[in-house]
Amino acid sequence: MKKILLFSLALYANSAFAQPSIGELLQLHGSIVQISVELENGNVGTGTGVVISNEYVITNCHVLANGKGANVAKYGDGYKPIALKADWQHDLCALKFEGLPFKPVPMRDTATVAIEEEVFSIGYPNGNNVPQPSYGSIKAKYPFDGGLIIRSDAAFSLGSSGGALFDQQFNLIGITSFKSPGRQGFFYSLPVEWIKQLIASQELQSLNTEERPFWALPYQQQPYFMQVVIPYQNHEWQNLHAIAQAWSKSDPNAADAWYFLGVADWALNHADVAKIEFDQALRFNPKHLAALVHQSEIALKQADFAQLDQLKSSIANLDGEASEELSVKISALRHSAAIDGGVANK
């Protein structure tokens, strides 16, 4: 099956980030492909793939799993893979070709990516025939099975599975793979280190498997960084507290374990305990913007102006808009304190 896949990037960019221009993104013209999969029921499924060499296209295994055949098409020409390499559990697959006339993307180890570093993703959302970028920054990195799962706020949707997460120098740093349920989703990408392990593995000839990716396992078998999301979104504070506490005991250096523990305690009106937990989160991740914002909420409640000035400076280094919002709240609090002080002195 042949499809003409046009690469149009005349899309808006989020001005909150100093992201690549549309013209710069055109450098990726031949590196992101759409994958078509013939399903058992006769339908055709689609996903995204990333060209990493003239032989291999990387995608998510769940795009291919149990299909009857896969195909990559671009510019009116179709390309059939000759073999498959699969890490079903980690949800990374490599389609092998005899030769691809597309430009491979350079890769950068996920371990070198910094928190709050600006990134962008590219994929084919919702069956779209043109790849689309999404902009954001790195929010967390979670150690898992010898790699680091990336969480960013560069959103993606169905069809973008197997897409690319890039840094500002157009290095591939992750494969966009899964998101949490709900409108305020958490977006996760798989590490480049796993790609390198995958390429070194044996070839397969079948797309059939009974294995499930780690993120699709039953809830209790998922990693803690996934388990916290639903109770957090649903404001189930006691449940969130229990999961985050178990996470912090399992990995005392996990910044997000302490952060979510602090969120739960703050919501349960344990402000003093929450402050200590947010401090712990910032100890392990000084750029944890959400923890800094929560610390500012506590400082506002306690009218701790010295702490607020410090927090405003730290937040300003990460997010100018959040810093401006905090400045407005501090000014209002100072004004209120001045009025109260004037009334008290009358």
HUDA-V176570 format. One record per pair of residues at least 6 apart in sequence whose ideal C-beta (glycine too) atoms are under 6 Angstrom apart, sorted by the first residue. I is the first residue (numbers start at 1). J is the second residue. D is the distance in whole Angstrom. If there is no record, write none. Layout:
i:I j:J d:D
i:I j:J d:D
//
This chain:
i:1 j:71 d:6
i:2 j:73 d:5
i:2 j:76 d:6
i:2 j:78 d:4
i:3 j:73 d:4
i:4 j:76 d:5
i:5 j:34 d:5
i:5 j:74 d:5
i:6 j:130 d:6
i:7 j:29 d:5
i:8 j:130 d:4
i:9 j:22 d:5
i:9 j:25 d:5
i:11 j:132 d:6
i:13 j:19 d:5
i:14 j:135 d:4
i:17 j:118 d:5
i:17 j:135 d:5
i:19 j:120 d:6
i:19 j:135 d:5
i:30 j:102 d:4
i:30 j:103 d:5
i:31 j:51 d:5
i:31 j:103 d:5
i:31 j:105 d:5
i:32 j:122 d:5
i:32 j:131 d:5
i:33 j:49 d:5
i:33 j:72 d:5
i:33 j:74 d:6
i:34 j:46 d:6
i:34 j:124 d:5
i:35 j:47 d:5
i:35 j:49 d:5
i:35 j:59 d:6
i:35 j:72 d:6
i:36 j:44 d:6
i:36 j:46 d:6
i:36 j:71 d:5
i:37 j:45 d:4
i:37 j:64 d:6
i:37 j:67 d:4
i:37 j:70 d:5
i:38 j:67 d:6
i:38 j:68 d:4
i:38 j:69 d:5
i:39 j:45 d:5
i:39 j:67 d:6
i:46 j:127 d:5
i:46 j:159 d:6
i:47 j:59 d:6
i:47 j:63 d:3
i:47 j:161 d:5
i:47 j:162 d:5
i:48 j:123 d:4
i:48 j:124 d:5
i:48 j:160 d:6
i:48 j:162 d:4
i:48 j:163 d:4
i:49 j:57 d:4
i:49 j:59 d:4
i:49 j:162 d:5
i:50 j:58 d:5
i:50 j:164 d:5
i:51 j:57 d:5
i:51 j:102 d:5
i:51 j:104 d:5
i:52 j:58 d:6
i:52 j:104 d:5
i:53 j:104 d:5
i:54 j:99 d:6
i:54 j:100 d:5
i:55 j:96 d:6
i:55 j:97 d:6
i:56 j:94 d:5
i:56 j:96 d:6
i:57 j:95 d:5
i:58 j:94 d:6
i:58 j:195 d:6
i:59 j:93 d:6
i:59 j:162 d:3
i:60 j:91 d:5
i:60 j:161 d:4
i:60 j:162 d:4
i:60 j:177 d:5
i:61 j:86 d:6
i:61 j:88 d:5
i:61 j:91 d:5
i:61 j:93 d:4
i:62 j:91 d:6
i:62 j:213 d:6
i:63 j:161 d:5
i:63 j:162 d:5
i:64 j:70 d:6
i:64 j:93 d:6
i:64 j:207 d:5
i:65 j:209 d:5
i:66 j:208 d:6
i:67 j:207 d:5
i:71 j:78 d:6
i:72 j:79 d:4
i:79 j:97 d:6
i:81 j:95 d:4
i:81 j:96 d:6
i:81 j:97 d:6
i:82 j:96 d:6
i:82 j:98 d:6
i:83 j:96 d:4
i:83 j:203 d:4
i:84 j:204 d:5
i:85 j:94 d:4
i:85 j:198 d:6
i:85 j:201 d:5
i:85 j:203 d:6
i:86 j:93 d:5
i:86 j:204 d:6
i:87 j:198 d:5
i:88 j:209 d:5
i:88 j:211 d:4
i:89 j:211 d:6
i:89 j:214 d:6
i:90 j:194 d:5
i:91 j:177 d:6
i:91 j:213 d:4
i:92 j:190 d:6
i:92 j:194 d:5
i:92 j:198 d:5
i:94 j:198 d:5
i:105 j:172 d:5
i:106 j:171 d:5
i:107 j:172 d:5
i:107 j:192 d:5
i:108 j:171 d:4
i:108 j:173 d:5
i:109 j:192 d:6
i:110 j:148 d:5
i:110 j:173 d:6
i:110 j:191 d:4
i:110 j:192 d:5
i:111 j:148 d:6
i:113 j:138 d:6
i:113 j:173 d:5
i:115 j:138 d:5
i:115 j:285 d:6
i:115 j:287 d:4
i:116 j:137 d:5
i:116 j:287 d:5
i:116 j:318 d:5
i:117 j:138 d:5
i:118 j:137 d:5
i:118 j:168 d:6
i:119 j:152 d:6
i:119 j:154 d:6
i:119 j:165 d:6
i:119 j:167 d:6
i:120 j:133 d:5
i:120 j:135 d:5
i:120 j:154 d:6
i:120 j:166 d:6
i:121 j:134 d:5
i:121 j:154 d:4
i:121 j:156 d:5
i:121 j:163 d:6
i:121 j:165 d:5
i:121 j:176 d:5
i:122 j:131 d:5
i:122 j:133 d:5
i:122 j:163 d:6
i:122 j:164 d:5
i:123 j:156 d:5
i:123 j:160 d:3
i:123 j:163 d:3
i:123 j:176 d:6
i:124 j:131 d:6
i:124 j:159 d:5
i:125 j:132 d:6
i:125 j:157 d:4
i:125 j:159 d:5
i:125 j:160 d:5
i:126 j:157 d:6
i:126 j:158 d:6
i:126 j:159 d:5
i:127 j:159 d:5
i:134 j:154 d:5
i:134 j:155 d:5
i:134 j:156 d:6
i:135 j:154 d:6
i:136 j:152 d:5
i:136 j:153 d:4
i:136 j:154 d:3
i:138 j:152 d:5
i:139 j:151 d:5
i:139 j:152 d:6
i:139 j:153 d:6
i:140 j:151 d:4
i:140 j:256 d:5
i:141 j:148 d:4
i:141 j:150 d:6
i:142 j:149 d:4
i:142 j:225 d:4
i:144 j:223 d:6
i:147 j:191 d:4
i:147 j:193 d:5
i:147 j:194 d:5
i:148 j:191 d:5
i:149 j:188 d:6
i:150 j:174 d:5
i:150 j:189 d:4
i:151 j:186 d:6
i:151 j:188 d:6
i:152 j:187 d:6
i:155 j:187 d:6
i:156 j:176 d:5
i:160 j:176 d:5
i:163 j:176 d:4
i:164 j:172 d:6
i:165 j:173 d:5
i:165 j:174 d:4
i:165 j:176 d:6
i:165 j:189 d:4
i:167 j:173 d:5
i:174 j:189 d:3
i:174 j:190 d:6
i:175 j:189 d:6
i:175 j:190 d:5
i:176 j:189 d:5
i:177 j:188 d:6
i:177 j:190 d:5
i:178 j:188 d:5
i:178 j:215 d:5
i:179 j:185 d:4
i:179 j:187 d:5
i:180 j:186 d:4
i:180 j:229 d:4
i:182 j:233 d:5
i:186 j:229 d:6
i:224 j:247 d:4
i:227 j:243 d:5
i:228 j:243 d:5
i:228 j:244 d:6
i:228 j:260 d:5
i:231 j:239 d:4
i:231 j:240 d:4
i:232 j:240 d:5
i:237 j:264 d:5
i:237 j:267 d:4
i:237 j:268 d:5
i:240 j:264 d:4
i:241 j:264 d:4
i:244 j:257 d:6
i:244 j:260 d:4
i:244 j:261 d:4
i:245 j:261 d:6
i:247 j:257 d:4
i:248 j:257 d:4
i:248 j:258 d:6
i:248 j:261 d:6
i:253 j:284 d:5
i:255 j:281 d:5
i:255 j:284 d:4
i:255 j:285 d:4
i:255 j:288 d:6
i:258 j:277 d:5
i:258 j:280 d:4
i:258 j:281 d:4
i:259 j:281 d:4
i:259 j:291 d:5
i:261 j:277 d:5
i:262 j:274 d:4
i:262 j:277 d:3
i:262 j:278 d:4
i:265 j:273 d:5
i:265 j:274 d:4
i:266 j:274 d:4
i:271 j:298 d:6
i:275 j:298 d:5
i:278 j:291 d:5
i:278 j:294 d:5
i:278 j:295 d:5
i:281 j:288 d:5
i:281 j:291 d:4
i:282 j:288 d:6
i:282 j:291 d:5
i:289 j:318 d:5
i:289 j:319 d:6
i:292 j:311 d:6
i:292 j:314 d:6
i:292 j:315 d:5
i:295 j:311 d:6
i:296 j:311 d:5
i:296 j:326 d:5
i:299 j:307 d:4
i:299 j:308 d:5
i:300 j:329 d:6
i:308 j:330 d:5
i:312 j:323 d:6
i:312 j:326 d:5
i:315 j:322 d:5
i:315 j:323 d:5
i:316 j:323 d:4
//
